[in-house]
Amino acid sequence: MSLRSLTVAVGATAGAALLLVAVPGSAFAASGQFRYSYTTTDGYEAVGFLNNPASGQCVNLATPAAEPGTVSRAPKNLTDATAIVFLGTDCVGDTYYVLPPGKGASDRLLARSVVFS
């Protein structure tokens, strides 16, 4: 191997290593959909959902066309990750429920936020 070939190979390897360090890793996401129900201000039943939610990030469950602070109910975890559903916003509080992948809960389970493993 000539000195020029060796220099090019070393440069390419160093460049590839630098690129791997410089590019941030992609965030992990749960594959699938998380669904929940709520009632609008007009009294209609509505369904909210999260598609492929990011793992490790708290999500406050949106309830469009409902009173602010409306509580969602009957969550269904149709993702491949475990969902931890909280009664409080911002995934805080002592009231939470662990919902395994592919499982749903009854209308009695209330939720305002969720985080995925």
RAQUIUR-V34190 format. One record per run of one state. SS is the DSSP state (2 for helix, 1 for strand, 0 for the rest). FROM is the first residue (numbers start at 0). LEN is the number of residues. Records with the same first field share a line. If there is no record, write none. Layout:
SS: FROM-LEN  FROM-LEN
This chain:
0: 0-2  22-6  29-2  39-5  51-2  55-3  60-11  79-3  86-2  91-4  99-3  104-5  111-1  116-1
2: 2-20  88-3
1: 28-1  31-8  44-7  53-2  58-2  71-8  82-4  95-4  102-2  109-2  112-4
